[in-house]
Amino acid sequence: MKAALVYKNKTYTYDDLSKLILEWEDKIENIPAGSIVMIESSFNPDSIALLFALSQKNCIMVLCSKYSKEFIEISQPEYIISNSIITECGINNNPNKYYQKLRELKHPGLVAFSSGSTGKNKGIVHDFNHILEKFKVKGREYCTLLFLLFDHLGGINTLLYTLYNKGCAVIPDDFSVSTVLGLIEAYKVELLPTTPSFLNMMILSGEHKKHDLSSLKLITYGTEPMLESVLKVMNQDFPNIKLQQTYGLTEFGVFRSKSLSNDSLLVKIGGEGVETKIVDGTLHIKSKTAMLGYINEPNPFDEDGWMDTHDKVVPEGEYFRILGRDSDIINVGGLKVYPSEIESVIAEMEGVDDVLIYSKANKLVGNIVCARVKISEGTEAKDFHLKLKRFCRERGLSKYKIPMEVDVVSHNLYTDRFKKPRTVHDK
């Protein structure tokens, strides 16, 4: 029988998954169609089966990887399902207009939350039928590792693409480099969707040279800017694997994308029903897969359906290079600084494992550029900040782009989602 899922060294066939869905349909028999149901879980066979069972009842599914009072207050679920236990929260007698629309259409809904990197968390409501629509177009059958999380729209996209194309989804129990690469080797994984931070960690660990990764055909990366130095090493160490930059927003999902080449950061996005335009250097998107709206924020679309992504880009023909969010730009005395530009330079300095550029308020120039640097084992921390500044000058960085404050650390600079936070607090 064809494998659909691998979890904790156990293989589940498509028949096994169908049986799990039927079992969940029995368990949720008393939940009325169209109910708002929070699923508190990570990826596992039960949560995946529950997702499909609730969607068949046209329920509005709120995804949450761990308990959050804030997410409950925003989404107002009528039921919470956690560890297979169903808890009734009470009927929502005053649902928002997007919930009402889904119930009128008798469509299943999906609620995800923004990461909060640019402010408070936003509850984002999707018509689940619109999300499923794009998977009706036949894609490639891959054995895929589910790296992105259950409550991440990129994770749901990976799951649906894999199952709708009769592939196999391999679910990690943890996301250490050794575990992920061990699963790729053991189950002949062909597709790894991940983040630049994880790829950097993998390269630094050297673990990729200790495992047989010959089954890998495609590595996709997104959610944050890729450092040129990391992409260069990836291209050298994996000459037979296609490297593809992805682009997505929780408000839209993940778009079809194409990198210019393995060693290029230029990307083209689109697909059926997707339109893009650049206004004052910022990417704007219009798409059939757009969310219905925010639960707790005003609608971000203009009257023609366009949304400002707040991502600064530089066009090159049909492709463009993503510079970063406009909220990440550091304004130094009226001059704009893009963190990714400085990070790409410093990352090539000997003794640097990782670097995070951020801003700090300054009375004279508004903001100054600061760097938090993870140095390699055996690298001397004393006077490292002086060496870094000298390196930046030698590499031709303008004075206002060179970090005025350098914080040398030994800990990782990314979150538990393997993504660098742009808001840095003093230790």
C-alpha positions as CSV (number, residue, x, y, z in Angstrom):
1,M,0.0,0.0,0.0
2,K,1.2,3.5,-0.8
3,A,2.7,5.5,2.1
4,A,1.1,8.8,2.9
5,L,2.8,9.7,6.2
6,V,5.8,8.7,8.3
7,Y,5.7,9.6,12.0
8,K,7.9,8.3,14.8
9,N,9.3,5.6,12.5
10,K,5.8,4.3,11.7
11,T,4.5,4.5,8.1
12,Y,0.8,5.3,7.5
13,T,-0.7,4.4,4.2
14,Y,-3.4,6.3,2.4
15,D,-5.9,3.7,3.6
16,D,-4.7,4.3,7.2
17,L,-5.2,8.0,6.8
18,S,-8.7,7.5,5.5
19,K,-9.5,5.3,8.5
20,L,-8.2,8.0,10.8
21,I,-10.4,10.6,9.1
22,L,-13.4,8.3,9.6
23,E,-12.6,7.9,13.2
24,W,-12.4,11.6,13.7
25,E,-15.7,12.1,11.9
26,D,-17.3,9.9,14.6
27,K,-15.5,11.8,17.4
28,I,-16.7,15.2,16.2
29,E,-20.2,14.0,15.4
30,N,-21.7,16.3,18.1
31,I,-19.9,19.4,16.8
32,P,-22.3,21.3,14.6
33,A,-21.4,22.0,11.0
34,G,-19.8,25.5,10.6
35,S,-18.5,25.6,14.2
36,I,-15.3,27.5,15.1
37,V,-12.8,24.9,16.2
38,M,-9.3,25.5,17.5
39,I,-6.9,22.6,16.8
40,E,-4.0,22.9,19.3
41,S,-1.4,20.5,17.9
42,S,1.8,20.0,15.9
43,F,1.9,17.9,12.7
44,N,1.0,14.2,13.4
45,P,-1.4,11.7,11.8
46,D,-4.2,12.6,14.2
47,S,-4.0,16.4,13.6
48,I,-3.9,15.9,9.8
49,A,-6.9,13.5,9.9
50,L,-8.8,16.0,12.1
51,L,-8.1,18.8,9.7
52,F,-9.7,16.9,6.9
53,A,-12.6,15.7,9.0
54,L,-13.5,19.2,10.2
55,S,-13.2,20.6,6.7
56,Q,-15.7,18.1,5.5
57,K,-18.2,19.5,8.1
58,N,-17.4,23.0,6.8
59,C,-16.0,24.0,10.2
60,I,-13.8,27.0,10.7
61,M,-10.5,25.6,11.8
62,V,-8.2,27.7,14.0
63,L,-4.6,26.5,13.9
64,C,-2.5,26.8,17.1
65,S,0.7,24.9,17.8
66,K,0.5,25.6,21.6
67,Y,-2.0,27.2,23.9
68,S,-2.2,30.9,23.6
69,K,-4.7,33.0,25.5
70,E,-4.2,35.8,23.0
71,F,-5.1,33.6,20.0
72,I,-8.2,32.3,21.8
73,E,-9.3,35.9,22.5
74,I,-8.8,36.9,18.9
75,S,-10.4,33.8,17.2
76,Q,-13.2,33.1,19.8
77,P,-13.4,29.4,19.2
78,E,-16.5,27.4,20.1
79,Y,-14.5,24.2,20.6
80,I,-10.9,23.5,21.4
81,I,-9.4,20.1,20.5
82,S,-6.1,19.3,22.1
83,N,-4.5,15.9,22.7
84,S,-7.7,14.3,21.2
85,I,-9.7,16.0,24.0
86,I,-12.7,18.1,22.8
87,T,-13.5,21.1,25.0
88,E,-16.7,23.1,24.4
89,C,-16.2,26.9,25.0
90,G,-19.7,28.1,24.3
91,I,-21.5,29.3,21.2
92,N,-20.2,32.5,19.6
93,N,-23.4,34.5,19.2
94,N,-21.7,37.5,17.5
95,P,-19.2,36.0,15.0
96,N,-17.3,38.4,12.7
97,K,-18.4,39.0,9.2
98,Y,-15.9,36.6,7.7
99,Y,-17.1,33.7,9.8
100,Q,-20.7,34.6,8.8
101,K,-19.8,34.6,5.1
102,L,-18.2,31.1,5.4
103,R,-21.3,29.8,7.1
104,E,-23.6,31.3,4.5
105,L,-21.5,29.8,1.7
106,K,-21.2,26.5,3.6
107,H,-17.5,26.5,3.1
108,P,-14.8,25.4,5.5
109,G,-12.5,28.1,6.9
110,L,-9.0,28.3,8.1
111,V,-7.7,30.8,10.6
112,A,-3.9,31.4,11.0
113,F,-2.0,34.0,12.8
114,S,0.7,36.4,11.7
115,S,4.1,35.9,13.3
116,G,3.8,39.3,15.0
117,S,7.2,40.4,13.6
118,T,5.8,43.8,12.6
119,G,3.5,44.3,15.6
120,K,0.7,42.5,17.3
121,N,-0.6,39.2,16.1
122,K,-3.4,39.3,13.5
123,G,-6.0,36.6,13.0
124,I,-6.2,35.8,9.3
125,V,-9.3,34.1,7.9
126,H,-9.2,32.1,4.7
127,D,-11.8,30.2,2.7
128,F,-10.3,26.7,2.9
129,N,-11.9,25.9,-0.5
130,H,-9.8,28.6,-2.1
131,I,-6.7,27.2,-0.6
132,L,-7.6,23.7,-1.9
133,E,-8.4,25.0,-5.4
134,K,-4.7,25.4,-6.5
135,F,-4.0,21.8,-5.6
136,K,-6.4,20.6,-8.3
137,V,-3.6,21.4,-10.8
138,K,-1.4,18.3,-10.9
139,G,2.1,18.7,-9.5
140,R,5.0,16.4,-8.9
141,E,4.9,13.4,-6.5
142,Y,7.6,13.9,-3.8
143,C,8.6,12.3,-0.6
144,T,8.6,15.5,1.5
145,L,9.9,16.4,4.9
146,L,7.3,18.6,6.8
147,F,9.7,21.2,8.2
148,L,7.4,24.2,8.4
149,L,4.9,24.0,11.2
150,F,1.2,23.0,11.5
151,D,0.1,26.5,12.3
152,H,2.1,28.0,9.5
153,L,0.4,28.4,6.2
154,G,3.6,27.3,4.5
155,G,3.4,24.0,6.5
156,I,-0.3,23.5,5.4
157,N,0.7,24.2,1.8
158,T,3.5,21.6,1.9
159,L,1.1,19.0,3.4
160,L,-1.7,19.6,0.9
161,Y,0.7,19.6,-2.1
162,T,2.3,16.4,-0.9
163,L,-1.0,14.5,-0.3
164,Y,-2.9,15.8,-3.3
165,N,-0.1,14.5,-5.5
166,K,0.0,11.1,-3.8
167,G,3.4,11.8,-2.2
168,C,4.6,10.9,1.3
169,A,5.0,13.4,4.1
170,V,7.8,12.6,6.6
171,I,7.1,14.3,10.0
172,P,10.1,15.2,12.2
173,D,9.9,14.6,16.0
174,D,12.3,17.5,16.5
175,F,14.1,19.9,14.2
176,S,17.8,19.4,15.1
177,V,20.1,19.1,12.1
178,S,21.0,15.5,12.9
179,T,17.3,14.4,13.2
180,V,16.2,16.2,9.9
181,L,19.1,14.8,7.9
182,G,18.7,11.4,9.5
183,L,15.1,11.2,8.3
184,I,16.1,12.4,4.8
185,E,18.6,9.6,4.6
186,A,16.3,6.9,6.1
187,Y,13.2,7.6,4.1
188,K,14.8,8.9,0.8
189,V,13.2,12.3,1.2
190,E,13.2,14.2,-2.1
191,L,11.9,17.6,-1.1
192,L,13.1,19.7,1.9
193,P,11.2,23.0,2.4
194,T,13.0,25.0,5.0
195,T,14.5,28.4,6.0
196,P,17.9,30.1,5.3
197,S,18.6,30.0,9.1
198,F,18.3,26.2,9.2
199,L,20.5,25.8,6.1
200,N,23.1,28.0,7.6
201,M,23.1,26.0,10.8
202,M,23.3,22.8,8.7
203,I,26.4,24.0,6.8
204,L,28.1,25.1,10.0
205,S,27.5,21.8,11.7
206,G,29.0,19.8,8.8
207,E,26.3,17.2,9.4
208,H,25.3,17.2,5.7
209,K,28.7,15.6,4.9
210,K,28.0,12.7,7.3
211,H,24.7,11.6,5.7
212,D,23.6,10.2,2.4
213,L,21.4,12.9,1.0
214,S,21.5,11.7,-2.6
215,S,17.7,11.3,-2.7
216,L,17.2,15.0,-2.3
217,K,16.0,16.6,-5.6
218,L,14.8,20.0,-4.4
219,I,15.5,22.3,-1.4
220,T,13.2,25.3,-1.1
221,Y,13.9,28.2,1.2
222,G,11.8,31.2,2.3
223,T,10.3,33.2,5.2
224,E,13.4,35.4,5.5
225,P,16.2,36.8,3.3
226,M,18.9,34.3,2.2
227,L,22.5,35.3,2.8
228,E,24.5,35.2,-0.4
229,S,27.3,33.5,1.5
230,V,25.0,30.6,2.6
231,L,23.6,30.2,-0.9
232,K,27.1,30.1,-2.4
233,V,28.1,27.2,-0.1
234,M,24.8,25.4,-0.7
235,N,25.4,25.6,-4.4
236,Q,28.9,24.2,-4.0
237,D,28.0,21.4,-1.6
238,F,24.8,20.4,-3.4
239,P,25.5,20.7,-7.1
240,N,22.9,18.1,-8.1
241,I,20.0,19.6,-6.0
242,K,17.8,22.3,-7.3
243,L,17.7,25.3,-4.9
244,Q,14.5,27.3,-5.2
245,Q,13.5,30.5,-3.3
246,T,9.8,30.6,-2.3
247,Y,7.6,33.5,-1.4
248,G,4.4,33.6,0.6
249,L,2.3,35.6,3.0
250,T,-0.1,34.4,5.6
251,E,-2.7,36.7,3.8
252,F,-2.3,34.7,0.6
253,G,-0.5,31.4,1.2
254,V,2.6,30.3,-0.8
255,F,2.8,31.4,-4.4
256,R,4.4,29.4,-7.3
257,S,7.9,30.7,-7.7
258,K,11.0,30.2,-9.9
259,S,14.6,31.2,-9.0
260,L,16.7,32.5,-11.9
261,S,19.3,29.9,-11.1
262,N,20.7,27.9,-8.1
263,D,23.1,30.6,-7.2
264,S,20.8,33.6,-7.7
265,L,18.6,35.5,-5.3
266,L,16.4,36.7,-8.1
267,V,12.9,35.2,-8.0
268,K,9.8,35.2,-10.1
269,I,6.4,34.6,-8.5
270,G,3.0,34.1,-10.1
271,G,0.7,31.3,-11.1
272,E,-2.9,31.3,-12.3
273,G,-4.9,34.2,-10.7
274,V,-1.9,36.0,-9.3
275,E,-0.9,39.5,-10.3
276,T,2.1,41.6,-9.1
277,K,3.2,45.2,-9.5
278,I,5.9,47.3,-7.9
279,V,4.9,50.7,-6.5
280,D,7.6,53.0,-5.1
281,G,9.9,50.0,-4.8
282,T,7.3,48.0,-2.8
283,L,5.7,44.7,-4.0
284,H,1.9,44.7,-4.4
285,I,-0.1,41.5,-5.0
286,K,-3.6,40.6,-6.1
287,S,-4.6,37.0,-6.0
288,K,-7.6,34.6,-6.0
289,T,-6.1,32.9,-3.0
290,A,-6.3,36.1,-0.8
291,M,-7.7,35.8,2.7
292,L,-11.2,37.0,3.4
293,G,-9.8,39.5,6.0
294,Y,-8.3,40.1,9.4
295,I,-10.4,39.3,12.5
296,N,-8.9,42.1,14.5
297,E,-7.5,44.6,12.0
298,P,-8.9,46.7,9.1
299,N,-9.0,45.1,5.6
300,P,-5.6,45.8,3.9
301,F,-6.9,45.5,0.3
302,D,-7.7,48.5,-1.9
303,E,-10.9,48.8,-3.9
304,D,-9.4,46.8,-6.8
305,G,-8.2,44.0,-4.5
306,W,-4.5,44.9,-4.4
307,M,-2.5,44.5,-1.2
308,D,0.7,46.3,-0.3
309,T,3.0,43.5,1.0
310,H,5.5,46.0,2.5
311,D,8.3,44.0,1.0
312,K,10.9,46.2,-0.7
313,V,12.1,44.7,-4.0
314,V,14.4,45.5,-6.9
315,P,13.1,44.4,-10.3
316,E,15.3,42.8,-13.0
317,G,13.1,41.9,-16.0
318,E,10.5,39.4,-14.9
319,Y,12.4,38.7,-11.7
320,F,13.1,40.7,-8.6
321,R,15.3,40.6,-5.6
322,I,13.6,40.8,-2.2
323,L,15.4,43.3,0.1
324,G,13.2,42.9,3.2
325,R,10.2,44.4,4.9
326,D,9.9,48.2,4.9
327,S,9.6,48.0,8.7
328,D,13.1,46.4,8.8
329,I,14.7,49.3,7.0
330,I,16.9,51.3,9.3
331,N,16.8,55.1,8.8
332,V,20.1,56.7,9.7
333,G,19.9,60.4,9.3
334,G,17.5,60.1,6.4
335,L,19.6,57.4,4.7
336,K,18.1,53.9,4.2
337,V,19.9,50.8,5.4
338,Y,18.7,47.3,4.5
339,P,19.8,44.7,7.2
340,S,20.2,41.9,4.6
341,E,22.8,43.9,2.7
342,I,25.0,44.3,5.8
343,E,24.4,40.8,7.0
344,S,25.6,39.4,3.6
345,V,28.9,41.3,4.0
346,I,29.6,40.4,7.6
347,A,28.6,36.7,7.1
348,E,31.7,36.3,4.9
349,M,34.0,37.4,7.7
350,E,36.2,34.7,9.1
351,G,35.0,33.6,12.6
352,V,31.4,34.6,12.0
353,D,28.8,31.9,12.2
354,D,25.7,34.1,12.0
355,V,24.8,37.8,12.2
356,L,21.7,39.8,12.9
357,I,21.5,43.5,12.0
358,Y,19.0,45.7,13.9
359,S,18.5,49.3,14.8
360,K,18.7,51.3,18.0
361,A,17.2,54.8,18.6
362,N,19.7,57.7,18.6
363,K,19.0,61.3,19.4
364,L,21.4,62.7,16.7
365,V,20.6,60.6,13.6
366,G,17.3,58.9,14.6
367,N,18.7,55.4,14.5
368,I,22.0,53.6,14.5
369,V,23.0,50.3,13.0
370,C,23.8,47.5,15.5
371,A,25.0,44.0,15.0
372,R,24.6,40.8,17.1
373,V,27.2,38.3,16.0
374,K,27.5,34.6,16.8
375,I,31.2,33.8,16.5
376,S,32.7,30.5,15.7
377,E,34.1,28.2,18.4
378,G,37.7,29.2,19.1
379,T,37.3,32.8,17.8
380,E,38.5,35.4,20.2
381,A,35.7,37.7,21.3
382,K,38.1,40.4,22.6
383,D,38.4,43.3,20.1
384,F,36.2,41.4,17.7
385,H,34.0,44.5,17.2
386,L,37.1,46.4,16.0
387,K,38.0,43.7,13.5
388,L,34.4,43.6,12.3
389,K,34.3,47.4,11.7
390,R,37.6,47.2,9.9
391,F,36.3,44.3,7.7
392,C,33.2,46.3,6.8
393,R,35.3,49.3,5.8
394,E,37.6,47.1,3.7
395,R,34.5,45.7,1.9
396,G,33.4,49.2,0.9
397,L,30.4,49.7,3.2
398,S,29.5,53.3,3.7
399,K,30.2,54.7,7.1
400,Y,26.5,55.0,8.1
401,K,26.0,51.3,7.3
402,I,28.9,50.0,9.5
403,P,27.5,48.8,12.9
404,M,28.2,51.3,15.7
405,E,27.5,48.7,18.3
406,V,28.5,45.0,18.1
407,D,27.2,42.4,20.5
408,V,29.2,39.2,20.4
409,V,27.3,36.1,21.5
410,S,27.6,32.3,21.5
411,H,23.9,31.5,21.2
412,N,21.8,31.1,18.1
413,L,20.2,34.1,16.6
414,Y,17.0,32.5,15.3
415,T,13.6,31.6,16.9
416,D,12.2,28.2,17.4
417,R,10.8,28.6,13.9
418,F,14.3,28.9,12.5
419,K,13.7,32.5,11.5
420,K,15.6,35.6,12.6
421,P,13.6,38.1,14.7
422,R,13.9,41.7,13.6
423,T,13.0,43.1,17.0
424,V,16.0,42.7,19.2
425,H,15.9,43.5,23.0
426,D,18.9,44.4,25.1
427,K,20.1,41.5,27.2
